[in-house]
Amino acid sequence: MEKELDLRGFYCPVPIIKTKIEIDKACEGDLITIIADDPAAEEDLKRWATRVGQEVVKITRSGRDVFVTIKKTKQSL
């Protein structure tokens, strides 16, 4: 399953909190693409995903927006 999570207009720590909620609901193998315009979102999401054992599969940018796709690889802590 693929899901898109539009978090434009939210700033740290909201993108991490909302991403965690969606990862917790997802099944292993599901992809979640987070769209954010917080300048720190890309680095914050990469660090968080690594820390909790999820896989960042793709990061792209379009103007101010960053698109971070995370694959759920295991149950969250």
C-alpha positions in Angstrom: 0.0 0.0 0.0 1.1 3.6 -0.7 0.0 6.6 1.3 0.7 10.3 0.9 0.9 12.5 4.0 0.8 16.2 3.2 2.4 18.0 6.1 3.1 21.4 4.4 2.6 24.2 6.9 3.7 22.1 9.9 7.1 22.5 11.7 9.1 20.3 14.0 8.1 18.2 15.7 4.8 17.8 14.0 6.1 16.0 10.8 7.8 13.4 12.9 4.8 12.8 15.2 2.4 12.5 12.3 4.7 10.2 10.4 5.2 8.0 13.4 1.4 7.7 13.7 1.1 6.6 10.1 4.0 4.2 10.3 2.5 2.6 13.4 -0.8 2.0 11.4 1.0 0.7 8.3 1.9 -2.9 7.5 5.4 -4.1 6.7 6.3 -3.1 3.1 3.9 -0.2 3.0 5.2 3.1 1.6 4.4 6.5 3.0 5.4 9.7 1.1 5.6 12.7 3.4 5.3 16.1 1.7 6.7 18.9 3.9 7.9 22.5 3.5 9.7 22.7 6.9 13.4 23.4 6.0 14.5 20.8 8.7 12.0 18.1 7.6 14.3 16.2 5.2 17.1 15.7 7.8 14.7 15.2 10.7 12.8 12.4 8.8 16.0 10.7 7.7 17.4 10.6 11.2 14.1 9.5 12.7 13.6 6.7 10.1 17.2 5.4 10.7 16.8 5.5 14.5 13.5 3.5 14.5 14.7 1.0 11.8 12.6 2.2 8.8 13.9 2.6 5.3 14.1 5.9 3.4 13.7 4.9 -0.2 13.5 8.2 -2.0 13.9 11.9 -1.4 13.0 14.5 -4.0 12.5 18.3 -4.0 10.1 20.6 -5.8 10.6 24.2 -5.0 10.2 24.6 -1.2 8.6 21.1 -0.8 10.5 18.0 0.0 9.0 14.5 -0.7 10.4 11.8 1.6 9.2 8.2 0.9 9.6 5.8 3.8 9.1 2.0 3.6 7.9 0.3 6.8 10.5 -2.5 7.3 9.6 -3.5 10.9 7.3 -2.7 13.7 8.0 0.6 15.3 9.3 1.0 18.8 
